[in-house]
Amino acid sequence: VCENLQFRRSLRLLRRTLLVWALHLLGSSVTRQSRDNEERLQQALQKTASLRSLLRSQEERIATLEAAEESGAGKIGRLKSSLDERDEEIDRLRRDVKLLEEINHKLRLTSILEPLTDTVVTSPRASEVTSSQSLHPSE
């Protein structure tokens, strides 16, 4: 009976020891797993914050580019208007040049024909022809 009691005591002691070790092992693995999970969570939170920051900077960059695009569109409109005005001015100048070329051509013809008409008018034969022609209508 004494041996039986001693055996039961040692079994209880062994059970308690095993239970303590089992709880210790479970607790340490749970604690380790919990710490790992916390570290992963912290890393995920840091990555999320980093991605949010990157997203904000990209949104700011997009807003800046859109503003620049609108400004560029305004500048393009002003440049087109300026080019249209310049084209009209060029067309007007071309017409003026063409008109001046025509005037120049007529002046050259006049300068060539004038000496010829002077020689014809001053020649004695021409004066006879002109005087006979001038009398002809009055007759």
Secondary structure, DSSP 4 states (H G I P E B T S, - for coil): -HHHHHHHHHHHHHHHHHHHHHHHHHHHHHHHHHHHHHHHHHHHHHHHHHHHHHHHHHHHHHHHHHHHHHHHHHHHHHHHHHHHHHHHHHHHHHHHHHHHHHHHHHHHHHHHHHHHHHHHHHSHHHHHHHHHHHHHHH-
